[in-house]
Amino acid sequence: MTFLLLIAHAPLATALKAVAEHTFPECARQLAALDVTPDMSADAVEQAARALLAASGQSETLILADVFGATPCNGAMRLLGPQVGLLCGVNVPMLWRSLCYAGEALAPLTLRAAQGGAGGIVPGQCT
């Protein structure tokens, strides 16, 4: 099973984890959140994320970050490798898709998560 790690500006990661646990209560074991505070550097994000990855006990991890180029993403990018993937621009549809398919290997899960995130962006009708 692929471990999911949310890394975002505080309090977004924790809030998204709460949304995930509300909809998929059994997901808590495969999902962790790292809220990045204003005083954290990319080095601090990397260190905290590495500790969460080590504690997960999973071999593969998909990191979902909020904004490409921001501190959460910059710290997460230092973790990338064959067993760690990253998607930026996390939204609730991306997260839910990731949870639904967390049993898949990292590469297909990453693709499904990206499709779920993009597909969840739908313009509303103005009346």
ZADO-1210 file (C-alpha; in nm, 4 decimals, padded with zeros to 6 digits):
<atoms>
<atom x="00.0000" y="00.0000" z="00.0000" code="MET" pos="1"/>
<atom x="00.1296" y="00.3462" z="-00.0876" code="THR" pos="2"/>
<atom x="00.1659" y="00.5893" z="00.2016" code="PHE" pos="3"/>
<atom x="00.0227" y="00.9377" z="00.1479" code="LEU" pos="4"/>
<atom x="00.1855" y="01.2461" z="00.2970" code="LEU" pos="5"/>
<atom x="00.0207" y="01.5882" z="00.2863" code="LEU" pos="6"/>
<atom x="00.2644" y="01.8802" z="00.3070" code="ILE" pos="7"/>
<atom x="00.1098" y="02.2258" z="00.2993" code="ALA" pos="8"/>
<atom x="00.1053" y="02.5676" z="00.4583" code="HIS" pos="9"/>
<atom x="-00.0493" y="02.5478" z="00.8060" code="ALA" pos="10"/>
<atom x="-00.3255" y="02.4534" z="00.8711" code="PRO" pos="11"/>
<atom x="-00.4106" y="02.3128" z="00.5270" code="LEU" pos="12"/>
<atom x="-00.2392" y="01.9736" z="00.5590" code="ALA" pos="13"/>
<atom x="-00.4137" y="01.8957" z="00.8881" code="THR" pos="14"/>
<atom x="-00.7463" y="02.0232" z="00.7531" code="ALA" pos="15"/>
<atom x="-00.7193" y="01.8017" z="00.4436" code="LEU" pos="16"/>
<atom x="-00.6329" y="01.5042" z="00.6639" code="LYS" pos="17"/>
<atom x="-00.9459" y="01.5739" z="00.8704" code="ALA" pos="18"/>
<atom x="-01.1551" y="01.5848" z="00.5508" code="VAL" pos="19"/>
<atom x="-01.0036" y="01.2530" z="00.4421" code="ALA" pos="20"/>
<atom x="-01.0720" y="01.0904" z="00.7784" code="GLU" pos="21"/>
<atom x="-01.4305" y="01.2208" z="00.7719" code="HIS" pos="22"/>
<atom x="-01.4959" y="01.0534" z="00.4373" code="THR" pos="23"/>
<atom x="-01.2623" y="00.7537" z="00.4683" code="PHE" pos="24"/>
<atom x="-01.2243" y="00.6870" z="00.8444" code="PRO" pos="25"/>
<atom x="-01.0075" y="00.3824" z="00.7827" code="GLU" pos="26"/>
<atom x="-00.7418" y="00.5900" z="00.6023" code="CYS" pos="27"/>
<atom x="-00.5609" y="00.7169" z="00.9112" code="ALA" pos="28"/>
<atom x="-00.2927" y="00.4479" z="00.8930" code="ARG" pos="29"/>
<atom x="-00.1871" y="00.5395" z="00.5408" code="GLN" pos="30"/>
<atom x="-00.2064" y="00.9192" z="00.5658" code="LEU" pos="31"/>
<atom x="00.0010" y="01.1789" z="00.7500" code="ALA" pos="32"/>
<atom x="-00.0014" y="01.5576" z="00.7489" code="ALA" pos="33"/>
<atom x="00.2803" y="01.8067" z="00.7828" code="LEU" pos="34"/>
<atom x="00.1718" y="02.1657" z="00.8397" code="ASP" pos="35"/>
<atom x="00.4438" y="02.4078" z="00.7366" code="VAL" pos="36"/>
<atom x="00.4592" y="02.7116" z="00.9614" code="THR" pos="37"/>
<atom x="00.5966" y="03.0510" z="00.8502" code="PRO" pos="38"/>
<atom x="00.9226" y="02.9975" z="01.0384" code="ASP" pos="39"/>
<atom x="01.0055" y="02.6635" z="00.8703" code="MET" pos="40"/>
<atom x="01.2735" y="02.6416" z="00.6040" code="SER" pos="41"/>
<atom x="01.2836" y="02.3863" z="00.3250" code="ALA" pos="42"/>
<atom x="01.5501" y="02.2061" z="00.5313" code="ASP" pos="43"/>
<atom x="01.3127" y="02.1835" z="00.8282" code="ALA" pos="44"/>
<atom x="01.0315" y="02.0582" z="00.6036" code="VAL" pos="45"/>
<atom x="01.2620" y="01.7935" z="00.4599" code="GLU" pos="46"/>
<atom x="01.3687" y="01.6755" z="00.8074" code="GLN" pos="47"/>
<atom x="01.0123" y="01.6584" z="00.9393" code="ALA" pos="48"/>
<atom x="00.8923" y="01.4781" z="00.6281" code="ALA" pos="49"/>
<atom x="01.1747" y="01.2244" z="00.6450" code="ARG" pos="50"/>
<atom x="01.0733" y="01.1441" z="01.0026" code="ALA" pos="51"/>
<atom x="00.7115" y="01.0890" z="00.8951" code="LEU" pos="52"/>
<atom x="00.8211" y="00.8673" z="00.6059" code="LEU" pos="53"/>
<atom x="01.0414" y="00.6580" z="00.8343" code="ALA" pos="54"/>
<atom x="00.7597" y="00.6192" z="01.0872" code="ALA" pos="55"/>
<atom x="00.5142" y="00.5073" z="00.8183" code="SER" pos="56"/>
<atom x="00.6906" y="00.1771" z="00.7554" code="GLY" pos="57"/>
<atom x="00.5743" y="00.1866" z="00.3919" code="GLN" pos="58"/>
<atom x="00.8081" y="00.1377" z="00.0980" code="SER" pos="59"/>
<atom x="00.6310" y="00.3787" z="-00.1407" code="GLU" pos="60"/>
<atom x="00.5011" y="00.7279" z="-00.0679" code="THR" pos="61"/>
<atom x="00.3050" y="00.9829" z="-00.2649" code="LEU" pos="62"/>
<atom x="00.3453" y="01.3366" z="-00.1335" code="ILE" pos="63"/>
<atom x="00.0660" y="01.5825" z="-00.2026" code="LEU" pos="64"/>
<atom x="00.1797" y="01.9440" z="-00.1637" code="ALA" pos="65"/>
<atom x="-00.0132" y="02.2662" z="-00.1950" code="ASP" pos="66"/>
<atom x="00.1804" y="02.5108" z="-00.4165" code="VAL" pos="67"/>
<atom x="00.4603" y="02.4392" z="-00.6617" code="PHE" pos="68"/>
<atom x="00.7686" y="02.6459" z="-00.5769" code="GLY" pos="69"/>
<atom x="00.6652" y="02.7243" z="-00.2195" code="ALA" pos="70"/>
<atom x="00.8450" y="02.5998" z="00.0918" code="THR" pos="71"/>
<atom x="00.6300" y="02.2838" z="00.1379" code="PRO" pos="72"/>
<atom x="00.7003" y="02.1779" z="-00.2202" code="CYS" pos="73"/>
<atom x="01.0679" y="02.2744" z="-00.2043" code="ASN" pos="74"/>
<atom x="01.1189" y="02.0570" z="00.1037" code="GLY" pos="75"/>
<atom x="00.9235" y="01.7704" z="-00.0526" code="ALA" pos="76"/>
<atom x="01.1231" y="01.7836" z="-00.3755" code="MET" pos="77"/>
<atom x="01.4333" y="01.6853" z="-00.1788" code="ARG" pos="78"/>
<atom x="01.2665" y="01.3527" z="-00.0986" code="LEU" pos="79"/>
<atom x="01.1930" y="01.2470" z="-00.4556" code="LEU" pos="80"/>
<atom x="01.3235" y="00.9136" z="-00.5737" code="GLY" pos="81"/>
<atom x="01.2117" y="00.5766" z="-00.7074" code="PRO" pos="82"/>
<atom x="00.9948" y="00.5173" z="-00.3993" code="GLN" pos="83"/>
<atom x="00.8714" y="00.8746" z="-00.3424" code="VAL" pos="84"/>
<atom x="00.6531" y="01.0749" z="-00.5800" code="GLY" pos="85"/>
<atom x="00.5154" y="01.4292" z="-00.5567" code="LEU" pos="86"/>
<atom x="00.2096" y="01.6100" z="-00.6873" code="LEU" pos="87"/>
<atom x="00.1553" y="01.9801" z="-00.6284" code="CYS" pos="88"/>
<atom x="-00.1753" y="02.1646" z="-00.6251" code="GLY" pos="89"/>
<atom x="-00.3484" y="01.9264" z="-00.3863" code="VAL" pos="90"/>
<atom x="-00.7253" y="01.9509" z="-00.3677" code="ASN" pos="91"/>
<atom x="-00.9937" y="01.7335" z="-00.2119" code="VAL" pos="92"/>
<atom x="-01.0729" y="01.5339" z="-00.5303" code="PRO" pos="93"/>
<atom x="-00.7007" y="01.4553" z="-00.5698" code="MET" pos="94"/>
<atom x="-00.6802" y="01.3417" z="-00.2091" code="LEU" pos="95"/>
<atom x="-00.9915" y="01.1252" z="-00.2283" code="TRP" pos="96"/>
<atom x="-00.8723" y="00.9638" z="-00.5525" code="ARG" pos="97"/>
<atom x="-00.5381" y="00.8920" z="-00.3862" code="SER" pos="98"/>
<atom x="-00.7123" y="00.7254" z="-00.0930" code="LEU" pos="99"/>
<atom x="-00.9383" y="00.5169" z="-00.3159" code="CYS" pos="100"/>
<atom x="-00.6434" y="00.3803" z="-00.5134" code="TYR" pos="101"/>
<atom x="-00.3719" y="00.3705" z="-00.2444" code="ALA" pos="102"/>
<atom x="-00.3404" y="-00.0044" z="-00.3051" code="GLY" pos="103"/>
<atom x="-00.1824" y="00.0650" z="-00.6435" code="GLU" pos="104"/>
<atom x="00.1886" y="00.1105" z="-00.7050" code="ALA" pos="105"/>
<atom x="00.3307" y="00.4616" z="-00.6930" code="LEU" pos="106"/>
<atom x="00.3373" y="00.5402" z="-01.0679" code="ALA" pos="107"/>
<atom x="-00.0243" y="00.4476" z="-01.1501" code="PRO" pos="108"/>
<atom x="-00.1459" y="00.6035" z="-00.8245" code="LEU" pos="109"/>
<atom x="00.0278" y="00.9303" z="-00.9093" code="THR" pos="110"/>
<atom x="-00.1417" y="00.9376" z="-01.2493" code="LEU" pos="111"/>
<atom x="-00.4850" y="00.8621" z="-01.0997" code="ARG" pos="112"/>
<atom x="-00.4368" y="01.1286" z="-00.8326" code="ALA" pos="113"/>
<atom x="-00.3420" y="01.3902" z="-01.0910" code="ALA" pos="114"/>
<atom x="-00.6445" y="01.3001" z="-01.3041" code="GLN" pos="115"/>
<atom x="-00.8714" y="01.3196" z="-00.9999" code="GLY" pos="116"/>
<atom x="-00.7351" y="01.6591" z="-00.9038" code="GLY" pos="117"/>
<atom x="-00.7750" y="01.8038" z="-01.2531" code="ALA" pos="118"/>
<atom x="-01.1173" y="01.6437" z="-01.2999" code="GLY" pos="119"/>
<atom x="-01.2369" y="01.7963" z="-00.9753" code="GLY" pos="120"/>
<atom x="-01.1924" y="02.1476" z="-01.1129" code="ILE" pos="121"/>
<atom x="-01.5304" y="02.2289" z="-01.2649" code="VAL" pos="122"/>
<atom x="-01.6683" y="02.5761" z="-01.3380" code="PRO" pos="123"/>
<atom x="-02.0008" y="02.6496" z="-01.1773" code="GLY" pos="124"/>
<atom x="-02.2950" y="02.8138" z="-01.3445" code="GLN" pos="125"/>
<atom x="-02.3653" y="03.1790" z="-01.2652" code="CYS" pos="126"/>
<atom x="-02.7328" y="03.2693" z="-01.2645" code="THR" pos="127"/>
</atoms>
